[in-house]
Amino acid sequence: QVQLVESGGGLVQAGGSLRLSCAASGSIAAINAMGWYRQAPGKQRELVASFTRDDNTNYADSLKGRFTITRDNVKKLVFLQMNSLKPEDTAVYYCEASDGMCDYWGQGTQVTVSS
């Protein structure tokens, strides 16, 4: 089993920045992919950015250039730097990890961007 804990969300004005962190614990040695998703009210959960099993990065096209995903692959930490935030970035941000057999999710952290 893998547990994921996110932190770093909050309220920020449009144009501001936030850095989200996710820490994995438990059976982390088998984790081979980690990333961030988000879900806005009334919308489906969507990919924000992720590291894939072959060490590539994926970004939602609309977020390229504003959001950056980084990681400590030994400690199984993943970070999301979010710049130039917009009100439409308001959502619950979830950390996700996969060991190739199961997908694990954190509880989510709220990001609210005021106009």
Phi and psi in radians as a Rosetta constraint file:
Dihedral C 1 N 2 CA 2 C 2 CIRCULARHARMONIC -2.201 0.35
Dihedral N 2 CA 2 C 2 N 3 CIRCULARHARMONIC 2.353 0.35
Dihedral C 2 N 3 CA 3 C 3 CIRCULARHARMONIC -1.980 0.35
Dihedral N 3 CA 3 C 3 N 4 CIRCULARHARMONIC 2.452 0.35
Dihedral C 3 N 4 CA 4 C 4 CIRCULARHARMONIC -2.161 0.35
Dihedral N 4 CA 4 C 4 N 5 CIRCULARHARMONIC 2.327 0.35
Dihedral C 4 N 5 CA 5 C 5 CIRCULARHARMONIC -2.220 0.35
Dihedral N 5 CA 5 C 5 N 6 CIRCULARHARMONIC 2.107 0.35
Dihedral C 5 N 6 CA 6 C 6 CIRCULARHARMONIC -1.666 0.35
Dihedral N 6 CA 6 C 6 N 7 CIRCULARHARMONIC 2.695 0.35
Dihedral C 6 N 7 CA 7 C 7 CIRCULARHARMONIC -2.668 0.35
Dihedral N 7 CA 7 C 7 N 8 CIRCULARHARMONIC 2.866 0.35
Dihedral C 7 N 8 CA 8 C 8 CIRCULARHARMONIC 1.863 0.35
Dihedral N 8 CA 8 C 8 N 9 CIRCULARHARMONIC -0.077 0.35
Dihedral C 8 N 9 CA 9 C 9 CIRCULARHARMONIC -1.269 0.35
Dihedral N 9 CA 9 C 9 N 10 CIRCULARHARMONIC 3.044 0.35
Dihedral C 9 N 10 CA 10 C 10 CIRCULARHARMONIC 2.802 0.35
Dihedral N 10 CA 10 C 10 N 11 CIRCULARHARMONIC -2.878 0.35
Dihedral C 10 N 11 CA 11 C 11 CIRCULARHARMONIC -1.814 0.35
Dihedral N 11 CA 11 C 11 N 12 CIRCULARHARMONIC 2.279 0.35
Dihedral C 11 N 12 CA 12 C 12 CIRCULARHARMONIC -2.482 0.35
Dihedral N 12 CA 12 C 12 N 13 CIRCULARHARMONIC 2.636 0.35
Dihedral C 12 N 13 CA 13 C 13 CIRCULARHARMONIC -1.382 0.35
Dihedral N 13 CA 13 C 13 N 14 CIRCULARHARMONIC 2.706 0.35
Dihedral C 13 N 14 CA 14 C 14 CIRCULARHARMONIC -0.960 0.35
Dihedral N 14 CA 14 C 14 N 15 CIRCULARHARMONIC 2.388 0.35
Dihedral C 14 N 15 CA 15 C 15 CIRCULARHARMONIC 1.641 0.35
Dihedral N 15 CA 15 C 15 N 16 CIRCULARHARMONIC -0.219 0.35
Dihedral C 15 N 16 CA 16 C 16 CIRCULARHARMONIC -1.456 0.35
Dihedral N 16 CA 16 C 16 N 17 CIRCULARHARMONIC -3.058 0.35
Dihedral C 16 N 17 CA 17 C 17 CIRCULARHARMONIC -2.292 0.35
Dihedral N 17 CA 17 C 17 N 18 CIRCULARHARMONIC 2.679 0.35
Dihedral C 17 N 18 CA 18 C 18 CIRCULARHARMONIC -2.496 0.35
Dihedral N 18 CA 18 C 18 N 19 CIRCULARHARMONIC 2.674 0.35
Dihedral C 18 N 19 CA 19 C 19 CIRCULARHARMONIC -2.188 0.35
Dihedral N 19 CA 19 C 19 N 20 CIRCULARHARMONIC 2.067 0.35
Dihedral C 19 N 20 CA 20 C 20 CIRCULARHARMONIC -1.655 0.35
Dihedral N 20 CA 20 C 20 N 21 CIRCULARHARMONIC 2.567 0.35
Dihedral C 20 N 21 CA 21 C 21 CIRCULARHARMONIC -2.215 0.35
Dihedral N 21 CA 21 C 21 N 22 CIRCULARHARMONIC 2.603 0.35
Dihedral C 21 N 22 CA 22 C 22 CIRCULARHARMONIC -2.413 0.35
Dihedral N 22 CA 22 C 22 N 23 CIRCULARHARMONIC 2.237 0.35
Dihedral C 22 N 23 CA 23 C 23 CIRCULARHARMONIC -2.033 0.35
Dihedral N 23 CA 23 C 23 N 24 CIRCULARHARMONIC 2.279 0.35
Dihedral C 23 N 24 CA 24 C 24 CIRCULARHARMONIC -1.748 0.35
Dihedral N 24 CA 24 C 24 N 25 CIRCULARHARMONIC 2.532 0.35
Dihedral C 24 N 25 CA 25 C 25 CIRCULARHARMONIC -2.462 0.35
Dihedral N 25 CA 25 C 25 N 26 CIRCULARHARMONIC 2.924 0.35
Dihedral C 25 N 26 CA 26 C 26 CIRCULARHARMONIC 1.682 0.35
Dihedral N 26 CA 26 C 26 N 27 CIRCULARHARMONIC -2.344 0.35
Dihedral C 26 N 27 CA 27 C 27 CIRCULARHARMONIC -1.469 0.35
Dihedral N 27 CA 27 C 27 N 28 CIRCULARHARMONIC 1.172 0.35
Dihedral C 27 N 28 CA 28 C 28 CIRCULARHARMONIC -1.422 0.35
Dihedral N 28 CA 28 C 28 N 29 CIRCULARHARMONIC -0.299 0.35
Dihedral C 28 N 29 CA 29 C 29 CIRCULARHARMONIC -1.062 0.35
Dihedral N 29 CA 29 C 29 N 30 CIRCULARHARMONIC -0.490 0.35
Dihedral C 29 N 30 CA 30 C 30 CIRCULARHARMONIC -1.526 0.35
Dihedral N 30 CA 30 C 30 N 31 CIRCULARHARMONIC -0.125 0.35
Dihedral C 30 N 31 CA 31 C 31 CIRCULARHARMONIC -1.139 0.35
Dihedral N 31 CA 31 C 31 N 32 CIRCULARHARMONIC 2.246 0.35
Dihedral C 31 N 32 CA 32 C 32 CIRCULARHARMONIC -2.203 0.35
Dihedral N 32 CA 32 C 32 N 33 CIRCULARHARMONIC 0.049 0.35
Dihedral C 32 N 33 CA 33 C 33 CIRCULARHARMONIC -2.702 0.35
Dihedral N 33 CA 33 C 33 N 34 CIRCULARHARMONIC 2.457 0.35
Dihedral C 33 N 34 CA 34 C 34 CIRCULARHARMONIC -2.529 0.35
Dihedral N 34 CA 34 C 34 N 35 CIRCULARHARMONIC 2.649 0.35
Dihedral C 34 N 35 CA 35 C 35 CIRCULARHARMONIC -2.962 0.35
Dihedral N 35 CA 35 C 35 N 36 CIRCULARHARMONIC -3.041 0.35
Dihedral C 35 N 36 CA 36 C 36 CIRCULARHARMONIC -2.173 0.35
Dihedral N 36 CA 36 C 36 N 37 CIRCULARHARMONIC 2.411 0.35
Dihedral C 36 N 37 CA 37 C 37 CIRCULARHARMONIC -2.209 0.35
Dihedral N 37 CA 37 C 37 N 38 CIRCULARHARMONIC 2.898 0.35
Dihedral C 37 N 38 CA 38 C 38 CIRCULARHARMONIC -2.510 0.35
Dihedral N 38 CA 38 C 38 N 39 CIRCULARHARMONIC 2.727 0.35
Dihedral C 38 N 39 CA 39 C 39 CIRCULARHARMONIC -2.436 0.35
Dihedral N 39 CA 39 C 39 N 40 CIRCULARHARMONIC 2.032 0.35
Dihedral C 39 N 40 CA 40 C 40 CIRCULARHARMONIC -1.570 0.35
Dihedral N 40 CA 40 C 40 N 41 CIRCULARHARMONIC 2.753 0.35
Dihedral C 40 N 41 CA 41 C 41 CIRCULARHARMONIC -0.970 0.35
Dihedral N 41 CA 41 C 41 N 42 CIRCULARHARMONIC 2.248 0.35
Dihedral C 41 N 42 CA 42 C 42 CIRCULARHARMONIC 1.356 0.35
Dihedral N 42 CA 42 C 42 N 43 CIRCULARHARMONIC 0.096 0.35
Dihedral C 42 N 43 CA 43 C 43 CIRCULARHARMONIC -2.133 0.35
Dihedral N 43 CA 43 C 43 N 44 CIRCULARHARMONIC 2.850 0.35
Dihedral C 43 N 44 CA 44 C 44 CIRCULARHARMONIC -1.353 0.35
Dihedral N 44 CA 44 C 44 N 45 CIRCULARHARMONIC 2.718 0.35
Dihedral C 44 N 45 CA 45 C 45 CIRCULARHARMONIC -1.164 0.35
Dihedral N 45 CA 45 C 45 N 46 CIRCULARHARMONIC 2.415 0.35
Dihedral C 45 N 46 CA 46 C 46 CIRCULARHARMONIC -2.352 0.35
Dihedral N 46 CA 46 C 46 N 47 CIRCULARHARMONIC 2.678 0.35
Dihedral C 46 N 47 CA 47 C 47 CIRCULARHARMONIC -1.173 0.35
Dihedral N 47 CA 47 C 47 N 48 CIRCULARHARMONIC 2.380 0.35
Dihedral C 47 N 48 CA 48 C 48 CIRCULARHARMONIC -1.780 0.35
Dihedral N 48 CA 48 C 48 N 49 CIRCULARHARMONIC -1.027 0.35
Dihedral C 48 N 49 CA 49 C 49 CIRCULARHARMONIC -2.851 0.35
Dihedral N 49 CA 49 C 49 N 50 CIRCULARHARMONIC 2.635 0.35
Dihedral C 49 N 50 CA 50 C 50 CIRCULARHARMONIC -2.725 0.35
Dihedral N 50 CA 50 C 50 N 51 CIRCULARHARMONIC 2.739 0.35
Dihedral C 50 N 51 CA 51 C 51 CIRCULARHARMONIC -1.728 0.35
Dihedral N 51 CA 51 C 51 N 52 CIRCULARHARMONIC 2.244 0.35
Dihedral C 51 N 52 CA 52 C 52 CIRCULARHARMONIC -1.570 0.35
Dihedral N 52 CA 52 C 52 N 53 CIRCULARHARMONIC 3.046 0.35
Dihedral C 52 N 53 CA 53 C 53 CIRCULARHARMONIC -1.104 0.35
Dihedral N 53 CA 53 C 53 N 54 CIRCULARHARMONIC -0.466 0.35
Dihedral C 53 N 54 CA 54 C 54 CIRCULARHARMONIC -1.711 0.35
Dihedral N 54 CA 54 C 54 N 55 CIRCULARHARMONIC 0.394 0.35
Dihedral C 54 N 55 CA 55 C 55 CIRCULARHARMONIC 1.220 0.35
Dihedral N 55 CA 55 C 55 N 56 CIRCULARHARMONIC 0.312 0.35
Dihedral C 55 N 56 CA 56 C 56 CIRCULARHARMONIC -1.545 0.35
Dihedral N 56 CA 56 C 56 N 57 CIRCULARHARMONIC 2.854 0.35
Dihedral C 56 N 57 CA 57 C 57 CIRCULARHARMONIC -1.954 0.35
Dihedral N 57 CA 57 C 57 N 58 CIRCULARHARMONIC 2.485 0.35
Dihedral C 57 N 58 CA 58 C 58 CIRCULARHARMONIC -2.071 0.35
Dihedral N 58 CA 58 C 58 N 59 CIRCULARHARMONIC 2.411 0.35
Dihedral C 58 N 59 CA 59 C 59 CIRCULARHARMONIC -2.248 0.35
Dihedral N 59 CA 59 C 59 N 60 CIRCULARHARMONIC 2.551 0.35
Dihedral C 59 N 60 CA 60 C 60 CIRCULARHARMONIC -1.083 0.35
Dihedral N 60 CA 60 C 60 N 61 CIRCULARHARMONIC 2.312 0.35
Dihedral C 60 N 61 CA 61 C 61 CIRCULARHARMONIC -0.943 0.35
Dihedral N 61 CA 61 C 61 N 62 CIRCULARHARMONIC -0.672 0.35
Dihedral C 61 N 62 CA 62 C 62 CIRCULARHARMONIC -1.241 0.35
Dihedral N 62 CA 62 C 62 N 63 CIRCULARHARMONIC -0.222 0.35
Dihedral C 62 N 63 CA 63 C 63 CIRCULARHARMONIC -1.886 0.35
Dihedral N 63 CA 63 C 63 N 64 CIRCULARHARMONIC -0.125 0.35
Dihedral C 63 N 64 CA 64 C 64 CIRCULARHARMONIC -1.027 0.35
Dihedral N 64 CA 64 C 64 N 65 CIRCULARHARMONIC 2.362 0.35
Dihedral C 64 N 65 CA 65 C 65 CIRCULARHARMONIC 1.648 0.35
Dihedral N 65 CA 65 C 65 N 66 CIRCULARHARMONIC -0.392 0.35
Dihedral C 65 N 66 CA 66 C 66 CIRCULARHARMONIC -1.879 0.35
Dihedral N 66 CA 66 C 66 N 67 CIRCULARHARMONIC -0.585 0.35
Dihedral C 66 N 67 CA 67 C 67 CIRCULARHARMONIC -1.955 0.35
Dihedral N 67 CA 67 C 67 N 68 CIRCULARHARMONIC 2.485 0.35
Dihedral C 67 N 68 CA 68 C 68 CIRCULARHARMONIC -2.350 0.35
Dihedral N 68 CA 68 C 68 N 69 CIRCULARHARMONIC 2.254 0.35
Dihedral C 68 N 69 CA 69 C 69 CIRCULARHARMONIC -1.768 0.35
Dihedral N 69 CA 69 C 69 N 70 CIRCULARHARMONIC 2.351 0.35
Dihedral C 69 N 70 CA 70 C 70 CIRCULARHARMONIC -2.360 0.35
Dihedral N 70 CA 70 C 70 N 71 CIRCULARHARMONIC 2.994 0.35
Dihedral C 70 N 71 CA 71 C 71 CIRCULARHARMONIC -2.757 0.35
Dihedral N 71 CA 71 C 71 N 72 CIRCULARHARMONIC 2.821 0.35
Dihedral C 71 N 72 CA 72 C 72 CIRCULARHARMONIC -1.998 0.35
Dihedral N 72 CA 72 C 72 N 73 CIRCULARHARMONIC 1.776 0.35
Dihedral C 72 N 73 CA 73 C 73 CIRCULARHARMONIC -1.298 0.35
Dihedral N 73 CA 73 C 73 N 74 CIRCULARHARMONIC -0.336 0.35
Dihedral C 73 N 74 CA 74 C 74 CIRCULARHARMONIC -1.328 0.35
Dihedral N 74 CA 74 C 74 N 75 CIRCULARHARMONIC -0.817 0.35
Dihedral C 74 N 75 CA 75 C 75 CIRCULARHARMONIC -1.490 0.35
Dihedral N 75 CA 75 C 75 N 76 CIRCULARHARMONIC -0.099 0.35
Dihedral C 75 N 76 CA 76 C 76 CIRCULARHARMONIC 1.020 0.35
Dihedral N 76 CA 76 C 76 N 77 CIRCULARHARMONIC 0.903 0.35
Dihedral C 76 N 77 CA 77 C 77 CIRCULARHARMONIC -1.919 0.35
Dihedral N 77 CA 77 C 77 N 78 CIRCULARHARMONIC 2.494 0.35
Dihedral C 77 N 78 CA 78 C 78 CIRCULARHARMONIC -2.363 0.35
Dihedral N 78 CA 78 C 78 N 79 CIRCULARHARMONIC 2.480 0.35
Dihedral C 78 N 79 CA 79 C 79 CIRCULARHARMONIC -2.195 0.35
Dihedral N 79 CA 79 C 79 N 80 CIRCULARHARMONIC 2.677 0.35
Dihedral C 79 N 80 CA 80 C 80 CIRCULARHARMONIC -2.319 0.35
Dihedral N 80 CA 80 C 80 N 81 CIRCULARHARMONIC 1.937 0.35
Dihedral C 80 N 81 CA 81 C 81 CIRCULARHARMONIC -1.577 0.35
Dihedral N 81 CA 81 C 81 N 82 CIRCULARHARMONIC 2.133 0.35
Dihedral C 81 N 82 CA 82 C 82 CIRCULARHARMONIC -2.064 0.35
Dihedral N 82 CA 82 C 82 N 83 CIRCULARHARMONIC 2.048 0.35
Dihedral C 82 N 83 CA 83 C 83 CIRCULARHARMONIC -2.011 0.35
Dihedral N 83 CA 83 C 83 N 84 CIRCULARHARMONIC 2.848 0.35
Dihedral C 83 N 84 CA 84 C 84 CIRCULARHARMONIC 0.841 0.35
Dihedral N 84 CA 84 C 84 N 85 CIRCULARHARMONIC 0.861 0.35
Dihedral C 84 N 85 CA 85 C 85 CIRCULARHARMONIC -1.134 0.35
Dihedral N 85 CA 85 C 85 N 86 CIRCULARHARMONIC 2.554 0.35
Dihedral C 85 N 86 CA 86 C 86 CIRCULARHARMONIC -2.118 0.35
Dihedral N 86 CA 86 C 86 N 87 CIRCULARHARMONIC 2.735 0.35
Dihedral C 86 N 87 CA 87 C 87 CIRCULARHARMONIC -0.959 0.35
Dihedral N 87 CA 87 C 87 N 88 CIRCULARHARMONIC -0.566 0.35
Dihedral C 87 N 88 CA 88 C 88 CIRCULARHARMONIC -1.265 0.35
Dihedral N 88 CA 88 C 88 N 89 CIRCULARHARMONIC -0.110 0.35
Dihedral C 88 N 89 CA 89 C 89 CIRCULARHARMONIC -1.435 0.35
Dihedral N 89 CA 89 C 89 N 90 CIRCULARHARMONIC -0.087 0.35
Dihedral C 89 N 90 CA 90 C 90 CIRCULARHARMONIC -1.070 0.35
Dihedral N 90 CA 90 C 90 N 91 CIRCULARHARMONIC 2.185 0.35
Dihedral C 90 N 91 CA 91 C 91 CIRCULARHARMONIC -3.091 0.35
Dihedral N 91 CA 91 C 91 N 92 CIRCULARHARMONIC 2.981 0.35
Dihedral C 91 N 92 CA 92 C 92 CIRCULARHARMONIC -1.572 0.35
Dihedral N 92 CA 92 C 92 N 93 CIRCULARHARMONIC 2.224 0.35
Dihedral C 92 N 93 CA 93 C 93 CIRCULARHARMONIC -1.787 0.35
Dihedral N 93 CA 93 C 93 N 94 CIRCULARHARMONIC 2.235 0.35
Dihedral C 93 N 94 CA 94 C 94 CIRCULARHARMONIC -2.005 0.35
Dihedral N 94 CA 94 C 94 N 95 CIRCULARHARMONIC 2.425 0.35
Dihedral C 94 N 95 CA 95 C 95 CIRCULARHARMONIC -1.568 0.35
Dihedral N 95 CA 95 C 95 N 96 CIRCULARHARMONIC 2.456 0.35
Dihedral C 95 N 96 CA 96 C 96 CIRCULARHARMONIC -2.311 0.35
Dihedral N 96 CA 96 C 96 N 97 CIRCULARHARMONIC 2.486 0.35
Dihedral C 96 N 97 CA 97 C 97 CIRCULARHARMONIC -2.415 0.35
Dihedral N 97 CA 97 C 97 N 98 CIRCULARHARMONIC 2.618 0.35
Dihedral C 97 N 98 CA 98 C 98 CIRCULARHARMONIC -2.342 0.35
Dihedral N 98 CA 98 C 98 N 99 CIRCULARHARMONIC 2.501 0.35
Dihedral C 98 N 99 CA 99 C 99 CIRCULARHARMONIC -1.936 0.35
Dihedral N 99 CA 99 C 99 N 100 CIRCULARHARMONIC 0.238 0.35
Dihedral C 99 N 100 CA 100 C 100 CIRCULARHARMONIC 1.600 0.35
Dihedral N 100 CA 100 C 100 N 101 CIRCULARHARMONIC -0.282 0.35
Dihedral C 100 N 101 CA 101 C 101 CIRCULARHARMONIC -2.031 0.35
Dihedral N 101 CA 101 C 101 N 102 CIRCULARHARMONIC -0.659 0.35
Dihedral C 101 N 102 CA 102 C 102 CIRCULARHARMONIC -2.294 0.35
Dihedral N 102 CA 102 C 102 N 103 CIRCULARHARMONIC 2.630 0.35
Dihedral C 102 N 103 CA 103 C 103 CIRCULARHARMONIC -1.826 0.35
Dihedral N 103 CA 103 C 103 N 104 CIRCULARHARMONIC 2.377 0.35
Dihedral C 103 N 104 CA 104 C 104 CIRCULARHARMONIC -2.072 0.35
Dihedral N 104 CA 104 C 104 N 105 CIRCULARHARMONIC 2.564 0.35
Dihedral C 104 N 105 CA 105 C 105 CIRCULARHARMONIC -2.270 0.35
Dihedral N 105 CA 105 C 105 N 106 CIRCULARHARMONIC 2.523 0.35
Dihedral C 105 N 106 CA 106 C 106 CIRCULARHARMONIC -1.448 0.35
Dihedral N 106 CA 106 C 106 N 107 CIRCULARHARMONIC 3.124 0.35
Dihedral C 106 N 107 CA 107 C 107 CIRCULARHARMONIC -1.354 0.35
Dihedral N 107 CA 107 C 107 N 108 CIRCULARHARMONIC -0.336 0.35
Dihedral C 107 N 108 CA 108 C 108 CIRCULARHARMONIC 1.696 0.35
Dihedral N 108 CA 108 C 108 N 109 CIRCULARHARMONIC 2.668 0.35
Dihedral C 108 N 109 CA 109 C 109 CIRCULARHARMONIC -2.315 0.35
Dihedral N 109 CA 109 C 109 N 110 CIRCULARHARMONIC 2.327 0.35
Dihedral C 109 N 110 CA 110 C 110 CIRCULARHARMONIC -1.379 0.35
Dihedral N 110 CA 110 C 110 N 111 CIRCULARHARMONIC 2.290 0.35
Dihedral C 110 N 111 CA 111 C 111 CIRCULARHARMONIC -2.071 0.35
Dihedral N 111 CA 111 C 111 N 112 CIRCULARHARMONIC 2.149 0.35
Dihedral C 111 N 112 CA 112 C 112 CIRCULARHARMONIC -2.167 0.35
Dihedral N 112 CA 112 C 112 N 113 CIRCULARHARMONIC 2.173 0.35
Dihedral C 112 N 113 CA 113 C 113 CIRCULARHARMONIC -1.965 0.35
Dihedral N 113 CA 113 C 113 N 114 CIRCULARHARMONIC 2.056 0.35
Dihedral C 113 N 114 CA 114 C 114 CIRCULARHARMONIC -1.610 0.35
Dihedral N 114 CA 114 C 114 N 115 CIRCULARHARMONIC 2.600 0.35
